[in-house]
Amino acid sequence: MTINLLLCLLPFFFGFSFQQTPHADLADTYVTISDGAVMETLLTSVKCLPSGATTSCICNIISSAPPFSPFDVWRSKTGTQTEFEVHYVGQRGHYFVNYTVASTYRLEVVCSENNVDSSPVFLEVDVWPNHHPVVTNWPSDVAVVGRGQPTGTLVYSVVATDVENEPLTYSMTQFPPDNYLRITSSGGIELAVHSSSVAVDRVVCKVDVSDVSNTVSLTVFVDFSNRNHQPIINNLPKNVSIFENTTGGFLLTALDVIDPDNDPVTTDCHVVYPAAENYKFYFDIRSREIKVSQLPRAQSLFDFDDGVRQYVIHCVASDGYLTSAVGVVIIDIENVHEPPIFSHDVYYCTLDESWAKMSHCDPGINVTAPDSRRGVTYAFKSSASRLESFFWFNVTTGHVTFATDYDVDEGVRPVAANLTIIATDDIGMTSEAKIEISIRDVNDNTCKFRNNSLLTQFNSSTPLGVIDVLHADDKDLTSPNNDVVYETSAGDTSYLRIMPDGGVLYSQAVSPSHEEQIFYLTVRCVDGGHFPRSSTAVFAAHFLPVPDSLWDNPVFLAVFSVLMAIVSLCLLFLFYKCCLRSKAPGEPLPKTPAARCAAPKNLTVCPTTRLLTQRKQKKKRIWRFLSKKNYQQTKTTRTSPGPNPTGKKLEPPLNRRNLPHLSRQAEMTMKTPTDVRQCYYSRHRNMSVH
């Protein structure tokens, strides 16, 4: 076992015994850097030579003189894992090289492998002072530009170099400061506009060329030969006066425009004061005339008394590149007498119903009377009868109010009024405007209970639920002022409760021991106005005993029994009488009318299924039929002279003496009237004519 342990530890001891240290190899031991060098400038490379085949070497700067140097070492991005580079980090290291501060740095570089450091190597960095850029043709030069050169044309190139090969930047200022020229990042001066847009003969450019820390200036004179010239407006500035009632189309002035280079020219004019009223004037491009605009409906454009008494118009001419100097046209407005003018045609106002001069509204009535010295008077008029007498206009405050007490409840007064307000100045000129007044309903009425809804009755048999409804009236015109809710403010609420809609809720059964007791509730009705109004009343509910049933009353039962017995006897008697008039059981009914007339007592059929009224109606119909027949026979008898010339016997006329027997027969047969006639003739064949 001891031998095995020694065999396991043997490689460990031998590994430490034969391990070698890494080696750091600098490509340069001496480098230079310029004062103001750019960040991350490469100085030299470091190579780590490991003792074995591993690639875990790391190289660093472990010290510098002076300390806190702006240098660092990191692994090369293009080499192997054992190659490193020394860089000037500048701002990343929060320090900069400066020749006046430190001219030489001594850096100590060490490489490490598996926590084993190599022998240090040293790198010396010398800082040189930075040189100024070198500019050709310094300190000044001249460039010439011809006419018609487009934007971006190269005018001049600034040539500059730097000893340290540091990047150069270019900036430029010019006079006059109209930005005719610009400079590129490579030092080229070019046109920022078309050369025809340049209005001066020479532009002076000052160009600054800078490296990291130094700047050199160069002056370049750019001359423009045969340049373009501005158009000219000859007849401006100008003053024009017009009256305030001037109509559209009036000519104010015509412009006289020339161009020194005979180039085509366009002209434009617009109002600059007040700019919002530019629409009042029109400029004709072809004729170059300024006119008063024509508005639809012949609207008035000018008003001497509204504060705008002068308009300023600016005009410019352009050849496409250069514009002329601004020409000014000043237009003065002259006064013309006119009637008062309302600011609007229609005004709106809302009042609350109230006593006289309590509710006010401001419709915003604004009237200008430029020619009135003693002010304006106002009056209302209306197409409705005397409606204007209810309202009053306060000239001092400009408010509309009620002239009398005004109430819209129950339709006493209208809720809207369309009036005409008339303004009259001191010389009698008038103008009118409409004013629409809306009157709002206010909560000025208190709800009142109806007396007939404050008392109810109930008993033990009354089911639980709503047993009655309270009613309260509110005379306010509109909702929510006339919306009423109900509530219980006091009283015995163990059994009864008032619902918000006025329903009397029977919520718990009352014991029969409380019979004849009256339950009182103090109820209150509240309307829905902004400032709710309420009234109180006392509701009474009388708890009555349950009335006895009639069937439990012995007297009622006795009387009812006697009446039922009498009715039964009457029915039996009627049934008996009907049966006596019916035919014998089993006897057939005669088939022919003659046979039925021979035995009239056996022809009746029991009419027990018919009502007495039906029998009377049948008798009346039979009487009418027989009466008609009797009239015909009587007429024939009276017109016959003496004995019957034909030798035939005539049937006697019908009358009430022989009708009952016949009516019984007709009622029993009741088939057709022919049966009655045959029966009558068979029984009276041997009777003489009356």
Sequence and secondary structure as in RCSB ss.txt:
>XXXX:A:sequence
MTINLLLCLLPFFFGFSFQQTPHADLADTYVTISDGAVMETLLTSVKCLPSGATTSCICNIISSAPPFSPFDVWR
SKTGTQTEFEVHYVGQRGHYFVNYTVASTYRLEVVCSENNVDSSPVFLEVDVWPNHHPVVTNWPSDVAVVGRGQP
TGTLVYSVVATDVENEPLTYSMTQFPPDNYLRITSSGGIELAVHSSSVAVDRVVCKVDVSDVSNTVSLTVFVDFS
NRNHQPIINNLPKNVSIFENTTGGFLLTALDVIDPDNDPVTTDCHVVYPAAENYKFYFDIRSREIKVSQLPRAQS
LFDFDDGVRQYVIHCVASDGYLTSAVGVVIIDIENVHEPPIFSHDVYYCTLDESWAKMSHCDPGINVTAPDSRRG
VTYAFKSSASRLESFFWFNVTTGHVTFATDYDVDEGVRPVAANLTIIATDDIGMTSEAKIEISIRDVNDNTCKFR
NNSLLTQFNSSTPLGVIDVLHADDKDLTSPNNDVVYETSAGDTSYLRIMPDGGVLYSQAVSPSHEEQIFYLTVRC
VDGGHFPRSSTAVFAAHFLPVPDSLWDNPVFLAVFSVLMAIVSLCLLFLFYKCCLRSKAPGEPLPKTPAARCAAP
KNLTVCPTTRLLTQRKQKKKRIWRFLSKKNYQQTKTTRTSPGPNPTGKKLEPPLNRRNLPHLSRQAEMTMKTPTD
VRQCYYSRHRNMSVH
>XXXX:A:secstr
 HHHHHHHHHHHHHHHHH    EEEES SEEEEETT  TTEEEEEEEEE SSS    EEEEEEEESSS SEEEEE
 SSS TTEEEEEE GGGGT    TTT SEEEEEEEEEETTEE   EEEEEEEE     EETTTTEEEEEE TT  
TT EEEE  EE TT    EEEEEEES S  EEE TTSEEEESS GGG  SSEEEEEEEEE SS EEEEEEEEEE 
S     EETT SEEEEEETT  TT EEEE  EE TT    EEEEEEEETGGGGGGEEEETTTTEEEE   GGG  
   TTSS  EEEEEEEEE SS B   EEEEEEEE      EES SEEEEEEE BSTTT EE     EE TT SS 
 EEEEE SSTTGGGGEEEETTTTEEEESS B  GGGSS SEEEEEEEEE TTS EEEEEEEEEEE       EE 
GGGSEEEE TTS SEEEEE  EE   SSTTTT EEEEEEEE TTTEEE TTSEEEE S   GGGTTEEEEEEEEE
EE SSS  EEEEEEEEEE      GGG HHHHHHHHHHHHHHHHHHHHHHHHHHHTS  TT    SSHHHHHHSG
GGS    TTS HHHHHHHHHHHHHHHHHHHHHHHHHHHHS SS TT         TTTHHHHHHHHHHH S HHH
HHHHHHHHSTT    
